[in-house]
Amino acid sequence: MGRRKIGTAVVTTEPDTTAAPEAPTADDAGLLTLLAAGLNVRASRTRDTAQPVWRISGNTHHHRTLLRDAGGTWNRLEQAWEFAESDPTPRLVEALAALPAAAGHNSGQPATPDRPHYWGHRQRVRDRVQASGVEGFQDYELLELLLFHAIERIDVKPLAKQLLARFGTLGDVLSADTERLKDEGVDPRTVVLFRTVREAGLRLARREVIDKPVIGSWQKLIDYCHAALQYEKTEQFRILFLDRKNVLIADEVQQRGTVDHTPVYPREVVKRALELNASALILVHNHPSGDPTPSRADIDMTKEVKVAAKALGIEVHDHLVIGRKNHASFRSLGLLS
């Protein structure tokens, strides 16, 4: 609907819906081609120069060689490829046209500039979840589902498989350092999603053991300790505080260390136990190497904590060492006697 002035009157006019839509210009066609490849282009000016800079974001990791060959440079801060001399759209379109046809696509339909090979894949995955749940999904499919919510329009299956190949397991991906994820082409929005999912999982596991007697939920306690520590890249010393009925009242990180050492101060451990009115403790720490076998330093430290705690009537029930796939229990190994 439009408005035009005739004399002193303002006339409202209806748009001409019978007119043919404008044909896309060459520039529009180029932008559509880039969008179909998962690439977004925008022009901006920097403080250092009056010349515009073109930034390409989106599915850049998959096309990093093409972008580099076209004269782009990677801006790690902006998480985008930059082109300073001229609009890179025409040469990127030409380079994309020269690529071989994609194989093994998801839709069974031929790819076109306005309909890429993964057209409809996301909806099919969602329909599958609605029909039968996610229990039968492989790790890369679960990771792909997460990426749907952080990365729009592009095919994220290659990125999901790449991240699993790089880091090993779904848990490793969700727990990976931010800088290492960025090196793999993961944008800040996706990093935030990974952190949120991991924390949600830990909180759900914690609810299975907190405020409950550890005797009746020992395996759930072990599972929680694994979830909290098995993917840590440095040593972390935690203390589980128990009341007189052996109910878990708190779980706290006491110290963080290096890849093979965590300083532990028995006086601080006992002091915190008194503050929480705890009657017993379970010590927990991880071995980033993956091997949960207690070291000589672990054994000596545990003895010191036990002596300091016993002097104040506080029992040390166990010391758990968490590895990648299993754990060691000081009590089971006879190391608390």
ABEGO torsion letter per residue (X at the ends): XBBBBBEABBBBBBBBAABBBBBBBAAAAAAAAAAAAGBBBBBBBBAABABBBBBBBEBAAAAAAAAAAAGBBBBAAAGBBBBAABBAAAAAAAAAAABBBBBGBAAGBBBBAABBAABGAAAAAAAAAAAAEAAABBAAAAAAAAAAAABBGBBAAAAAAAAAAAAGBAAAAAABBAAAAAAAGBBAAAAAAAAAAAAAAAAAAAAAABGBBAAAAAAAAAAAAAAAAAABABBBBBBBBBBAAGBBABBBBABBBBAABBBBBAAAAAAAAAAAGBABBBBBBBBAAGBABBBAAAAAAAAAAAAAAAAAGBBBABBBBBBAABBBBAAAAGAAX
